[in-house]
Amino acid sequence: MTYLVYINDHRHDVSDGHIADLEDRIMDAVRIGGAFVEVFDGGSQPVRVLVTPATAVRIQRAPRPIIASSADTEFPDFAFYDLDDFTGTTP
């Protein structure tokens, strides 16, 4: 299952295998007054996010796995790019 994690209105697609650890690290950061938390959201490198007691965090299950072909209609705030076709030139 995939989870949608919103941290200060920034969305992260987090797999089921990482969600429990992420919740624990978020709670630890809040308890100590703030810390950077690594979020594994499917990219090659984790994203480091500053979490404080004032940080808005929301976690919800995605209704179904997020795939590029259905993302436009089901998850309009997600963006997918085909990097294999990227030439780096401007038309």
N, C-alpha and C positions, 0 to 999 in steps of 0.2 A: 504494500500500500504506500502511496505517496502522501506526504503532508505538505500543506501550504503554511509556511511560517512567515508571519508579518512582524518585522522589527522596525518600529518607527515608520510604518507604511511602506517599507521595502519588502518585496516578496522573495521568498526563497523556496525552492522545490527540494524537500528533504525526504530521503528514503526512510522506510520503516526501520531499517537497521541502524540509523543514526539518530532517530528522534529522542529516545530515552536519554542518551548521553547528552544531547543538546539541551534538553530540559534541565538536566542536572547542572550543566555548566552555566546556564542562564541563571538558575536559582543561586548558585555559588557566587556569581558576579554581583547579583543584587544584594546578597547578605554582606559582602565585604565593601559595599559602597560603589562598586563599579569595576569593570575589567573588560578587556577585549576577549570576545568569544569567537572561536572558529566555527563557521557554518559550512558544512559539506553539502553543497547544493547541486552536485552533478558536474561541476566544472573540474578542470584538471588540478586546480589549486583551491584550497578552502578560502572563503571570504572571512575576513576578520571584522567583527562588528563590536563597537563599544556599547556595552549594556550597563546601565545604572539603575538605581531604584526608580528613576523617573521615565525609564524607557518603556514605551508601549510595545507589548509582545502579545501576539495572538497566534494560536496554533490550531489548525483544523485539518481534518482528513479531506483530501481531494476526492471528489465524487467518483473519479475513475483515473487511471494512469494518464499523465499528461504526455501527449505526443504532438509533434509539430502539426500534423494534418488536422487536428481538432482544436488546436490552441486558439485560433482566431475567434471562433464562436463561443467556446466554453470558458476560455481564460484570456480575455482581450488585453490584459496588461502584460502578458508574457510576450517576448519577442524571440523569434528563431531566425537564424541566419545560416544560409548554406555557404560555408567558407570555402568549399571546393570550387565554387564558381566565382569567387572573389578575385578580381584581377588587379585591384588597387588603382585603377584608372577612372577618371571621371569622363562621362560621355560628352 
